[in-house]
Amino acid sequence: MSRAELMRQMLAPSVTGARAIGLIILCIAIPTIIRAAVDSFVTGCEFSVFLPFVLVAAIFMEWRYAAIVALGSVGLADYLFMTHPTFFAGPCDIYVTGVFLTISTLIIGLVQGIRTRF
């Protein structure tokens, strides 16, 4: 096996198919549980706990699945942890969501770029 083939196998997404759905659920559920555990005394950082899990999803799965993790995190965090009763009710909600989705896009794009480079 050549070095290039070894690198290609190491950089390929390792979780696909039905296992990917399970990992998507875990990558959304674990940070949600962590955020809910500190919800009573932490405010203003609804999305920060989700970013490492977007990175995990981007590393272990294809970019499409990582994008599902990012979008699912936005929906769930906005529904559970934002102060407004409706989705994206205030300008702060829209700003924070935009920043989170931008950072998630950069994370996913960076991992995908590394994969295609090698």
Number of C-alpha atoms within 10 A of each C-alpha: 5 7 8 10 11 10 12 15 11 12 18 16 17 13 17 14 8 8 11 18 16 12 21 22 13 15 24 23 18 14 20 20 11 12 22 15 11 10 15 8 6 11 12 12 12 23 23 13 15 24 20 14 24 27 21 17 28 26 22 19 22 19 20 12 21 27 19 17 29 28 18 17 27 20 14 15 20 23 15 15 18 21 14 13 11 10 13 17 13 12 9 12 17 14 12 19 21 13 13 21 19 12 15 24 17 13 21 24 14 15 18 18 11 10 16 11 9 12
